[in-house]
Amino acid sequence: MSSAKVTVAWPKIIAVRVSEDTLSVDLEDGRTISVPLSWYPRLVYATEAERQHFEIAGAGYGIHWPDIDEDIGVEGLLLGKRSTESPASLARWLAEREKKREGRA
């Protein structure tokens, strides 16, 4: 019995918009993917300025937010994947953010 390997060509990201409750990504094939911001807790807790400070990265296949160390790929968006960050990891990140804001880091 033979098997076939399927290769998927993911479309590149050409534009990103982040609102108070939605992440919308325009793709080169004409689609726009919109997902709830609640899928990505770091974006929920980010300031407006942090949300708007992103880079289309990975040759167009991802988005990177350097201020909050968040990365989201086009593959995950198209497959409907939410953040896989654990509650413990998010709690540590939030505690570190608070320390930095208070000047204790």
C-alpha positions, 0 to 999 in steps of 0.5 A, a space after each residue: 500500500 502506498 501513501 501520499 504526502 500532502 503539502 499545504 501552501 499557507 498564504 502569507 499575511 499582508 495586513 494585521 489589525 488589532 482592535 479592543 476585542 478582535 485580531 484580524 489578518 488579511 491574507 495574500 489570497 484575499 481572505 481575512 481571518 478574524 478571531 477573538 482577542 480572548 484567544 490570546 491572553 497576552 494581547 488581552 492584557 497588552 496596552 493599546 500601544 503594545 497591541 499596535 507594535 507588531 511585525 509581520 515575521 517569518 517571511 510573512 507567515 507569522 506575527 510577532 509582538 516584541 513588547 509582549 513576546 507573543 507570536 501567532 502564525 498563519 497556520 494556527 489562525 487558519 486551523 482555529 488554534 488558540 494560545 496554548 500558554 498555560 495559566 501558570 505561565 501567563 500568571 508568571 508573565 503578568 507578575 513580571 509585567 507588574 514588577 517592571 511597571 513598578 520599577 522593581 525588575 
